[in-house]
Amino acid sequence: MEYFEVERPYGDARCSDDGCPCGYPGAVIPRGGGYVYISQDLVDFRRDARSLRDAQKKIERMQQQTGSILILGPGVAVPILMCEQGARQRGLDLKIAAADAKHWWETGMVPLRPTPLAK
């Protein structure tokens, strides 16, 4: 399995799924918990930018090419960390999404593959 680096918060986090019914500012996700959603678009974006530094450089190159500031929200350059309610709403395989979140909390790395959907 290949991985890419994602920054982690120092303490607990909040659900960052804008479409989640938990609403703003998002349900509290205790450190080590939650579910990670990795889209195919994110995999495509990070395929050649595995480290945080490489991702930042890629964003800077894109800004120079377009001549404008890019604001990349959750799910574009980093995965979406979400609560169970959001993961169920997206139809994610909860076991895999939770294992990916746990691995990310422990290592700062997430798999370079889309999150599988529930069967």
Sequence and secondary structure as in RCSB ss.txt:
>XXXX:A:sequence
MEYFEVERPYGDARCSDDGCPCGYPGAVIPRGGGYVYISQDLVDFRRDARSLRDAQKKIERMQQQTGSILILGPG
VAVPILMCEQGARQRGLDLKIAAADAKHWWETGMVPLRPTPLAK
>XXXX:A:secstr
  EEE    SS EE   TT TT TT  EE TT SEEE  HHHHHHHTT  SHHHHHHHHHHHHHHHTS     TT
TSS EEE HHHHHHHTB HHHHHHHHHHHHHHSEEESS   B  
